[in-house]
């Protein structure tokens, strides 16, 4: 499994530390809310809304350099659209990685 990193953000920023801080701040603010929304919809077995939530989260996965995690999210999103959820555990592993990483790089 790959690990979250800031490589893509740094590449986008071209060395602009303010930009990097802003993107990281947005990720740190939005990620927990989007994950909570996903978990709420998933708990209600609203697979359509859960798939939409995963769609939003997969962009954050990509920004944080998780290539394998992104593939898991794409597969899980498609699976949810078919009202199946066998990849839930794998997807949640990726979410946990991101949670821990964001706490580490932006502990506020």
Secondary structure, 3 states (H helix, E strand, C coil): CCCCCCHHHHHHHCCCHHHHHHHHHHHHHHHHHHHHHHHHHHHCCCHHHHHHHHHHHHHHHHHCCCHHHHHHHHHHHHHHHCCCCCCHHHHHHHHHHHHHHHHHHCCC
